[in-house]
Amino acid sequence: MNDVEAEEEVDVEGTRIPSPSTAVHGHLEAAVGQFNTMGVEVKTIIDVAAASDSERDSFTKFRKAHANQNTNATVNNFAHGICNRLIQYNDLYKVCIPEIDSDPREDLKSDLTGLLIIFVNHSISNFNDNIIFLKKEINSGKVNGDTKDIMSMCLENFETGISALQESLHILLTQTGIDVYQLSMINVENYVSECVEDFEGNPIPNPPEWQSRYNSSWNLLGLILVMSNLIKCNRVISCIP
């Protein structure tokens, strides 16, 4: 029996178990099998020591990619699970997962504070777009005087709101253990709601494009409040508004 054959099995108190090299070989073959299912052509590796540098490199890259996929799946399960708890709040439920999935920062998707940061960040972008839209409409000469006045008031409120969101985002990114309900972002909803209330109390119809934009802003603010409530209430479902 040569050295390789002598290494195949080890007798431990009468029980035959694979040698270390056999066990490693088995794991490697299983991984190579997975590698092949991904459409990558690799030859069967007989032994770790027999693998070429390129084979070792390919195998290492595969294992890292596989580990990243598992990590991302766990993160997505957490984030999507939070969104699924909002199913009774249809408008928020419909935008929750798309907003999270559209953000590339996977490191923020594994806890509630990270999700809150995502929603605040997206709200800032949304508010900025709406501020640009409102300024354009106000200066276009296409809207009548009353509509222009209401849009001007909306513009002021959105500018106040974006300042509060930016301030809150800075605190979330630089401080820990904060009481989220003490952040100015919590009151932004009050500023924004005045825009639609002024249109509703006026015979002037709310411009359709602005209504759509407003709804998007309102839903993002709702997601901010939901995450804040979950953080404040220690993840108790009954605390969701």
N, C-alpha and C positions, 0 to 999 in steps of 0.2 A: 504493500500500500504506500503510495507516494505521499508527500507532505500535504498536498491539496486534499487528497481523499481522507487523510487522517484528521483533517480539520473540519470535515463535514458535520459531525455530531459530537456532542460532549455528554458523557454519562454522569449525571448528578444523582446520587443515591438511587441508582437503578432506573432513572427516568431519562429518556433520550430527548435532548433539546437541540435546536439548530445552533451551530456555532455563530459567533458574531459576524463573520464574513458572509455566511449564508443569510442571516437576517437582513443585513444591509443590502445584499443582492436582491432579496425579495422586495424590499421597499422601493429600490431603484427600478426594478422591472415594473412594479405597479404604477409608478409615476410615469415611466416611459410609455406604458399603455395609455394613460390619460393624455399624455403629450401627443400620441399618435391620433387620438380621437379628435384633437383640435385641428387636424389637417396638416400637421407638421411631420415631415418624413424624417424619422430617426431610426437608426439600426438598433437592434436589441443589444443592450450592454451586458456582457457576461459577468463582469466584475468591476467594482469601483476602480480598482487599480488599473484596469484595462481601458478605461474611458480616455478619450483624447481630450485635450484642453477645450476644444470647441464643443464637445459633447457635455463636458462638465459645465461650461458656461451656459449652454442652452438649458440644461437641467436646472441650474441655479436660478436663471431668469424665470423659468416656468414655475418653480416653487414659490418665488417671491410674488409673481403675478397671482398665483392661486391663493396665497395668504392674503393679498390685498383684496381679492374678490370676496373672501370670507369676511374680512373686516368691514368692507363696504356694505355687504349684505346685512350684517349685524346692525350697523349704523342706520341703514335704511329701514330695517324692521322697527327700530326704536322710533324714528321720526315719523314713519307712516302710521305706527301704532298710536302716537299722539294725535295725529290728524283723524284717525278713525274714531277717536273718542268724541269727535265733533259732528258725527253723522246726523245728530238731531238738529244741528244748526246748518242747514243746507248750504247757504251762501258761503259760509266760512269753510265748510267741509270741501266744497268744490274747488276752492282756490288754495287750500293748505298744502296738499301734496305737490301740485305744479310749482308753487312758489319755492318749496324746499328743494325739489329736484332740479330746478333751474339754477340753483346756486352751486358753484363748483367747490366750495369750501367744506369738504367732508368732515374736517375736524370739528366743525361747529354743530354737526347733526347728531351728536351722541348724548346731548343733555339739554335740558330746558333753557338754560341761559344762552346756549349756542343758538337754539332755534329763535329765541327772542332777538338776539343780535341780527340774525338773518332777516327777520320781519321788519325790524327797525331800519336796517340798511336798505331794504327794498322800498320801504315807505319813503325814505329820503329821496331815492331816485324817482319814485312816483310823484311825489310832491314837486320836485324840481321840474319834471315834464309838464305838470299841470300849471305851474307858475308861468312857464314859457308860453303855454297855450293861452292862458288868460290874458297875458300882456299882448299877445298877438291879436286876440279877439277885440280887446278894448281899443287897440289902436288901428283896427282894420277899417273903421267907418261903416261896417256892415250891420252893427247892432244898434238898436234905438237907445235913447237916453236912459230909460228906466233899466233896461237890461245891462247897459254899460255900468250904471251905478251899482247894481247888485254884484256884477262881476268884479268891480273894483273892490267892493267889500270882501268878496271871496278871496281876491288876491292878497289883501292885507292879512286875512286869517290864515291862508296857506303859508305866507311868509313867516308869520308868527309860529305856525305849526312846525315848519321845517327847522327853524332855529331850536325849538324845543327837542325835536327828534335828534338833531345833530349833537346837542349838549348831552342828551341821554345816552347816545351811542358812545360818546367819548368816555363817559363814566363807566358804562358796561365793559368797555375794552380795557380800562385802566385800573378799576377797583374791584375788590371782591367783598362778599358778605354784605352787599348793599340791600336796602329795602327798596325793591323796585317800585313800590307805590309812592315813594318819595321823589321819583324822577318826573320831570316835567312832561314827558311823553304821555303820561296817564291823562293829562287834560287836553291833549290835542284834539280828541274826538269832539270836545265841546266847541272848539273854534270852527271846526269843519262843518258841524251840523247846522250852523247858522246859514250857510250858503243855500242849502236846499230849503230850509225853513223860510227864508226870505222869498224864494221863488214860489213856494206853496202858498204863502200869504199874499201873493200878488197875482193880479189877473194875467201877468206876462208868463207864458209857458216857459218851463225850464228847457233850454236848448238841448236837443237829444245827445249831441256829442259830449256836452258838458256833463249831462246826467250819467252817461257811461263812464266817464273819467272819474266823476265823483264817487260812483259806486265802487270802483276799483280802490280808491283811496280809503273809503269807509271799511271795506272788507279787510284791508291790510291793518288798519287800526284795530279792528275787531280781533285779529289774530294776535296783535301785541297785547291786548287786554287779556285774552285767553291764556297766553304764556305767562303773563304777569300773575294772573290768578293761580295758575298751577304752581308756580314758584312760591308764591306767598302761602298757599294752602298746603304745601308739601305734597303736591301731586294727588290730592283728593278729588275724585271725579265730581263730587257734588259741588265743588267750588267753582266749576266752570259756569260762567254767566249764561 
